[in-house]
């Protein structure tokens, strides 16, 4: 007797909407629930992530206007935490005679279009924390965890670590030495490139790395 025909869901940032068309067949019939206070309802449907059904009193509720058959219509929530079966709607929507005259088709069918809109929690968009490029470089500087090249400098083979991607743009000559060392050790299974600079003074090389990584010379 009551059938849901259309389900068209539309979502926005703060709400979810669903449009549904409900057909009540034979609404015009005199035999349709002749007793006041009786109702018909649709099957339960899911819209906007919740369960609903439409309840209609074709001849009015038992406590509605006694002089006129006013139709009562309610949209009822049928979710797991539903506390009432009455729902929200119209106690006296309009008279039954007016609906039959103005809204029913020749076959006696009444079509009701329902728009359901449910507020949803606005989801926060994640953005990476802004870190200035100079801070990134100084954080990387000296980090063995993320480094991919190791220098052994001077006669004492003092160890320094670096990052090829930074050296590529800040010290191309040094990067070319790294590439040469990597090519010479192509058969080596190590992930990192090692470069020995025995003729380089340790203090000078340290100043060079300071300049490459943060653009400043530590005095």
C-alpha positions, 0 to 999 in steps of 0.5 A: 500500500505504501512504496518508496520509489526514489533514493537520491543522496547528496552530501555536503561538508556539514550535512547529508541530504536524501530525497525520497518519493513515497507512493500511497496506493488507493488513497482515494478509496473509501475503504482505506482505513475507515477508522480514525486513528489507524495508520499506514507506514512505509517500509524502513529505509536508510537515508543519510546513514540512518533508518526512517519510515513514513507514517500516515493517518489517512483519516486523522489521528484519534485526537485530531479535528473531529469535524473534518478528516485531516490527514496526519503525516510523520517522518519517524526515526527507526535507528537503534537509539530511537526513543519514540515512534511518533516522529516529526511531521504534521498533526493536521496536514490538510483535509483528506478531501483536499488531498484527494481533489488536488494531489491524487492522480486518476488512479487514486495514488498519492505521491509524497516527496520527502527531503531528509537532511541530517547534520554531520560532524565536520571533518577536520582536514589534515595539513602537514605542520609548516616547517621553514626550509632552513629548520628542515635543513638544520634538523637533517644536518648531522642526522645519521638516521636520515643521512645517505652519505658519509665523509671520512675527512683528514688524516684522522678520518673524522666522520661526517654525515650528509644528504645528497639531495641538499648537497646537489643544490648547495655544493655541486662540486662536492656532489660530483665527488659523491657520484664518482665515489658511488660509481667506484663502489657500485658493487658495494651492497651498502645503502650509504655512499662513503667518501674519503677526503684525506687531504681535507682539513676537518675544520674547513670541511665542517665550515663547508657543511655548515654553509651547505646545510643552513647557509651560516658559518658557525664561528 
